[in-house]
Amino acid sequence: MKQIIINKTEKDNKLIVDVRLPARAYSRDPVIEFSNSELVEYLTEQGIILTDYELESQSSNALTSYNTKGLNPNLEGTWIFNKIVKEEEKLNKQKSQTYKKKRTKKSGD
């Protein structure tokens, strides 16, 4: 049985994942589906933390090898993730001082 082919490349601050499903030659061949959740599962198994990335584009939400006369199979897809650059926040915080209340002189009326 043919397997799902997944190519993962990292360039600059981008993670590019190409997925290719095997085509069905006969109707008795199994229908293979690949969705976003399976992609997330694969990437976490590979040790990639997806909270550090943001999805830029995807060719489709799911891939499938199922086809009919009117519906062609969606066998290939590409997901592109941008790495989130975390900038250190610098706060110009003033030093806290105790509250100084002005004292008013009370007249002795």
C-alpha positions as CSV (number, residue, x, y, z in Angstrom):
1,M,0.0,0.0,0.0
2,K,1.3,3.5,-0.8
3,Q,1.9,5.9,2.0
4,I,1.3,9.6,2.5
5,I,4.3,11.6,1.5
6,I,5.0,14.6,3.7
7,N,7.9,17.0,2.9
8,K,8.8,19.6,5.6
9,T,11.2,22.4,4.9
10,E,12.2,25.4,6.9
11,K,13.4,28.6,5.2
12,D,14.1,31.8,7.0
13,N,11.1,32.2,9.4
14,K,8.8,30.0,7.4
15,L,7.8,26.4,7.7
16,I,6.5,24.8,4.5
17,V,4.8,21.5,4.6
18,D,3.9,19.7,1.3
19,V,1.6,16.7,1.5
20,R,0.9,14.2,-1.3
21,L,-1.7,11.4,-1.1
22,P,-1.4,8.3,-3.2
23,A,-4.0,8.1,-6.0
24,R,-6.5,5.3,-6.1
25,A,-6.1,3.0,-9.1
26,Y,-9.1,0.8,-8.4
27,S,-12.4,1.3,-6.5
28,R,-11.4,-1.3,-4.0
29,D,-8.3,0.7,-3.0
30,P,-8.8,2.5,0.4
31,V,-9.9,6.1,0.5
32,I,-7.2,8.2,2.3
33,E,-8.0,11.5,3.9
34,F,-5.7,14.1,5.4
35,S,-6.9,17.1,7.4
36,N,-5.5,20.0,9.4
37,S,-5.8,18.0,12.7
38,E,-3.7,15.2,11.2
39,L,-1.1,17.8,10.1
40,V,-1.0,19.2,13.6
41,E,-0.6,15.7,15.1
42,Y,2.3,15.0,12.6
43,L,4.1,18.2,13.4
44,T,3.8,17.7,17.2
45,E,5.3,14.2,16.7
46,Q,8.2,15.8,14.9
47,G,8.8,18.1,17.8
48,I,7.6,21.3,16.3
49,I,5.7,23.6,18.6
50,L,2.9,25.1,16.6
51,T,2.3,27.9,19.2
52,D,5.5,29.5,17.8
53,Y,4.0,29.6,14.3
54,E,1.1,31.3,12.6
55,L,-0.7,29.8,9.6
56,E,-0.1,32.0,6.5
57,S,-1.8,30.0,3.8
58,Q,-3.1,26.6,3.0
59,S,-4.2,25.1,-0.3
60,S,-7.3,23.4,1.3
61,N,-8.6,22.3,4.6
62,A,-8.5,18.6,3.8
63,L,-7.0,16.3,1.2
64,T,-8.8,13.2,0.0
65,S,-8.2,10.4,-2.5
66,Y,-11.9,9.9,-3.1
67,N,-13.1,10.7,-6.6
68,T,-16.2,10.3,-8.7
69,K,-17.0,11.3,-12.2
70,G,-17.9,14.8,-11.1
71,L,-15.5,15.2,-8.2
72,N,-11.8,15.0,-8.8
73,P,-9.6,13.9,-5.8
74,N,-7.6,16.6,-4.0
75,L,-4.3,14.7,-3.7
76,E,-1.8,17.5,-3.0
77,G,-1.7,20.4,-0.6
78,T,0.7,22.9,0.9
79,W,0.6,24.6,4.3
80,I,2.8,27.6,5.0
81,F,3.5,28.8,8.5
82,N,5.3,32.0,9.6
83,K,7.3,31.9,12.8
84,I,6.1,34.4,15.3
85,V,8.9,36.8,16.3
86,K,8.6,37.6,20.0
87,E,9.9,41.0,20.8
88,E,10.9,41.9,24.3
89,E,8.6,44.5,25.7
90,K,10.4,47.4,27.3
91,L,8.3,49.3,29.7
92,N,9.2,52.8,30.7
93,K,7.9,52.4,34.2
94,Q,8.3,55.2,36.7
95,K,9.6,54.4,40.1
96,S,6.7,54.2,42.5
97,Q,6.7,56.9,45.2
98,T,4.7,57.1,48.3
99,Y,1.7,59.3,48.2
100,K,2.5,62.7,49.7
101,K,-0.5,64.6,50.9
102,K,-0.2,68.3,51.4
103,R,-1.1,69.4,54.8
104,T,-3.3,72.4,55.2
105,K,-3.3,74.5,58.2
106,K,-6.6,74.7,59.9
107,S,-7.5,78.0,61.5
108,G,-8.7,77.9,65.0
109,D,-12.1,79.6,64.3
